[in-house]
Amino acid sequence: MSSERSWTVYRTRFLVHARQLSEPLVFIDILGREHSGEPGDYLVESSDGLRRITPRHLFEDIYVPVHDSSGTLLQPRGSCQSRSPGVLVPHSPPQRVTASA
């Protein structure tokens, strides 16, 4: 995942941070669950710091970007760095998980 891509703030019932994937991404979260996505899908970080991948068609149907009163897209304050060990850090290169035979 390119480090130039910035996070955008979206809302549903809860606020989340998300960015659209520009390349395939596979990772294991801190709960041991495997997540995988393709270009166009979204990497979503919830307020508790957990990350998941949401397919593009679902994400764009559910989430609405948050704008300020001037119409500017809101971006998170500070950097989105991992809060817990084992959580994918946004600027880390994608990790490929392969099955052993």
C-alpha positions as CSV (number, residue, x, y, z in Angstrom):
1,M,0.0,0.0,0.0
2,S,1.4,3.3,-1.0
3,S,2.4,5.6,1.9
4,E,1.3,8.7,-0.1
5,R,-2.4,7.7,0.2
6,S,-4.0,9.5,3.1
7,W,-6.8,8.4,5.4
8,T,-10.3,9.9,4.9
9,V,-13.0,10.2,7.6
10,Y,-16.3,8.5,6.8
11,R,-19.4,8.1,8.9
12,T,-22.3,5.7,9.3
13,R,-23.7,5.4,12.7
14,F,-20.1,5.6,14.0
15,L,-17.1,7.4,12.6
16,V,-14.4,5.3,11.0
17,H,-11.1,6.1,9.2
18,A,-10.7,4.4,5.8
19,R,-8.6,4.4,2.8
20,Q,-9.1,2.7,-0.5
21,L,-6.6,0.0,-1.5
22,S,-4.4,0.6,-4.5
23,E,-3.0,-3.0,-4.5
24,P,-3.9,-6.4,-2.9
25,L,-3.5,-6.6,0.8
26,V,-3.6,-9.5,3.2
27,F,-3.0,-9.3,7.0
28,I,-3.8,-11.0,10.2
29,D,-5.4,-8.8,12.9
30,I,-4.6,-8.9,16.6
31,L,-7.5,-11.4,17.1
32,G,-5.9,-13.8,14.7
33,R,-8.4,-13.3,11.8
34,E,-7.1,-13.1,8.3
35,H,-8.3,-10.1,6.2
36,S,-7.7,-9.8,2.4
37,G,-8.7,-7.2,-0.1
38,E,-8.2,-6.2,-3.7
39,P,-7.6,-2.8,-5.3
40,G,-10.7,-0.7,-4.9
41,D,-11.7,-2.3,-1.5
42,Y,-11.3,-0.3,1.7
43,L,-9.1,-0.7,4.7
44,V,-11.3,0.5,7.6
45,E,-10.1,1.4,11.1
46,S,-12.8,1.6,13.9
47,S,-12.5,3.8,17.0
48,D,-11.1,0.9,19.0
49,G,-8.2,0.6,16.6
50,L,-9.3,-2.6,15.0
51,R,-8.8,-2.8,11.2
52,R,-10.7,-4.8,8.6
53,I,-11.2,-4.8,4.9
54,T,-14.6,-4.0,3.4
55,P,-15.4,-4.7,-0.2
56,R,-15.9,-1.6,-2.3
57,H,-19.5,-2.3,-3.2
58,L,-20.5,-2.6,0.4
59,F,-18.3,0.3,1.7
60,E,-19.6,2.8,-0.9
61,D,-23.2,1.8,-0.3
62,I,-22.9,2.2,3.5
63,Y,-20.3,5.0,4.3
64,V,-20.5,8.7,3.5
65,P,-17.4,10.9,3.6
66,V,-17.4,13.6,6.3
67,H,-17.0,17.2,5.2
68,D,-16.6,20.3,7.3
69,S,-18.8,23.4,6.9
70,S,-16.6,24.7,4.0
71,G,-17.1,21.4,2.1
72,T,-13.5,20.2,2.7
73,L,-13.1,16.5,3.3
74,L,-12.1,15.9,7.0
75,Q,-8.9,14.0,7.6
76,P,-7.9,12.5,11.0
77,R,-5.8,14.5,13.3
78,G,-2.2,13.3,13.8
79,S,-1.0,10.1,12.2
80,C,-2.9,6.9,12.2
81,Q,-0.4,4.7,13.9
82,S,-1.0,1.3,15.4
83,R,-2.3,1.4,18.9
84,S,-1.8,-2.3,19.7
85,P,0.9,-4.9,18.8
86,G,-0.1,-7.0,15.8
87,V,-2.3,-4.4,14.1
88,L,-1.3,-3.4,10.6
89,V,0.4,0.0,10.5
90,P,-0.9,2.0,7.6
91,H,2.6,2.7,6.1
92,S,3.7,-0.9,6.3
93,P,4.1,-2.8,3.1
94,P,1.4,-5.4,2.4
95,Q,1.9,-8.8,3.9
96,R,1.1,-11.9,1.8
97,V,-0.1,-14.9,3.6
98,T,0.5,-18.2,1.9
99,A,-0.8,-21.6,2.8
100,S,1.8,-24.3,3.5
101,A,1.3,-27.6,1.9
